């Protein structure tokens, strides 16, 4: 029947293909639809390499088939499974959404095949894909040999293993790992190894048949946990171990002739008898046979006869790895049923004449190892132990053959190894010696050789192990500038935004720690900006630099990393002066009087800030009348007569003018590039020197008019002489009053301040007024009322009210300075002039009698004033 349908289907397919072929001849070709292949981690496509957790709930939409038709026709999706297999999914033909309809179980089936199809109504494409079932922690551990009943002799030693529990978890990963523990472990006599499942008698405890004949121990097996339904889940199982305690005879066997010592010689061969032990049952009345066995220490190279106690060698001495064997021999009683009962123990020490046949060997956690790696941060604390390196070194020889030195060979003195001398076996510890040298920026990794060399053996066996330390970076470096300071020069009047200087700082750290950001601050930084990332300093867009206003700027630039570690550098900016100001005279028309033999000086000022832009040269451009009789000092601007002109008579011979007046056009030119100049007209009146009125003082001042220091020295001498004379007179007066022993009234007189008279300064070269006008002084105003404070306690006057005059008013502030306008000159160049002060009138000498009379009058006035005050009260 099946064959019939197959043949029928083949015929139908052939007819269909013939129909399609005929139809293709009259219509254009139809292209098959296809799936998008979006890869194994996509949630839509053709379901290729798709994986699904076994704890996915039924009804969950797990995937979306996604494809297209080249002609743009609507496509539909299908999904099927192998015949006879469970159908886990169903698909929506329109949307392609796949829904889970059967529960998954990875432990039963970890993968299955699915046929996915796409059709546009005319063509159908079918693809076979495999879906993988991922594990979830849904299986409990299952005991393999539990529950169980065992027998343990009550004399079993503390710490002995009595049973090994086995449990299996069919999950994978941490969910498939199993650990063991006992329920109520504190109240039981037993312990279990959490990893191996070995049950032992608790150290320090012994079984006692008389107290408890049977122990029930509940063992719990727990998995390592895993994800289940989106949450972490731990599963466990429990089973009971029944331990029956077997009674033993009271007296154990005892060995005869202890201690026991045996020897293995180099000529010994396998089968040689090394020693014989003898034990007897302590129960002499009814002794049991003795069974001999090794408990520990034989290393599988010795054998003992169970009944005779003969110990024999099983291998050649060259293969023995120890020099001394301490073998524990057990002598057990055998009951009539053949079960081992009570026993006794002894130690047999067998010494081997050692052969040095084992070099030092390095061990890791999983056995012999000659390569150790560690990853750590740079600059660990000095003295810290590298805990990630677990290294053990061992030499299986004995005695002097097992003694060796340990050395660490590598770059610098960063690390050291302890211990340095080892016998047989030791844990290797590596300590940090130089923390600063362990720098990630210098060494990304460090490679060392650990060398073990025997000390006192002819063979000098050795072993090496490589230690590779990978350093991780930390932010241990601050950015560092290429220079502690930067000097920049920029012309004045540069436009805003002009580049000034570029600073550079580097941070050797990696990642964000090595990225540097720049900023500037300081009193001179307000006219400048800095690019935070490039370090280019430029002027503010609105800044205008003027060397005449300020030519020097200095400020600090800061380089900072991502965690705030920074360094500073200082920037010095000099504004270069340009020759942008011409020289300027105080006035374009100057009048000067020249005395024959003495120069007159003119002065121009250039507002430029630096030389040679502000250095001025003077020159006479033109003279009126034409015959120029003057020279000018090009540097100072002093105008003087030519050297051959000594008197007015020479001038009269040169010119016919009688007023002796010249007009000069003087040029002031700076030395900048380009050079600027200005001119002024100087009118000069020439005259001869005349004798000053005023006697020798006037003559001295006239002769010293060009020597101000000499005049100051003379004035200082006169003032010093007057001070000395005053001190002498005061001292003499004080001594005379002291000798006379006369009591003069003591008082303080307070007066209001008089008006200060201004000095009248006269020009020394002008005609003087009359003698009376020359030294005329304003008359004193009438003396104001005087209020006297009595401090003479001999006057029995109390309650004196004193009225003090008001304090003088503070002078008003000077008017503010006129504002400065560039290009204009609001000040004038002062000219040097002097006037001879008139001699003050000589004050009449005041006699002693006049002083006394004035004092009495003042005293009388004071008493009258006090009486008036009392009357008014």
Secondary structure, DSSP 4 states (H G I P E B T S, - for coil): -HHHHHHHHHHHHHHHHHHHHHHHHHS---PPPEE----TT-SEES-TT-EEETTPPTT-EEEEE-EE-TT----EEEEE--TTS---EEE-TTT-EEEE-S---TTT-SEEEEEEEEE-SS-EEEEEEEEEEEP-S----EESS-SEEEEEETTPPTT-EEEE--EE--S-GGGG-EEEEETTGGGSSEEE-TTT-EEEEPTT----TTT-SEEEEEEEEEE--EEETTEEE--EEEEEEEEEEEP--SS--EESS-SEEEEE-TT--TT-EEEE--EE-S-STTPPEEEEEEEE--TTSEEE-TTT-EEEE-S-GGG---SEEEEEEEEEEE-TTS-EEEEEEEEEEEEE--------EEEETTEE-SEEEEEEESSPPTT-B-TT--EEEE--S-GGGGEEEEEEEESTTSEEEE-SEEESEEEEEEEES-TTT--TTT-SEEEEEEEEEESS-SS--EEEEEEEEEEEP-S----EESSSEEEEEEETTPPTT-EEEE--EE--S-GGGG--EEEEESTT-TTEEE-TTT-EEEE-TT----TTT--EEEEEEEEE-TTS-EEEEEEEEEEE-------EES-SEEEEEEETT--EE--EE---SSTTTT-EEEEEEEEESSS--EEE-TTT-EEEE-TT--SHHHHHHH---SS-EEEEEEEEEE-SSS--EEEEEEEEEEE---PPSSTHHHHHHHHTTT-HHHHHHHHHHHHHHHHHHHHHHHHHHHHHHHHHTPPPPPEEEE-PPPPPPPP----TTSPP--HHHHT--PPPPPPPP-EEEE--TTS--------PPPPPPPPPPPPPPPPP-TT-----PPPP---PPPPPPPPPPPPHHHHHHHHHHHHHHHHHHHHHHHHH-
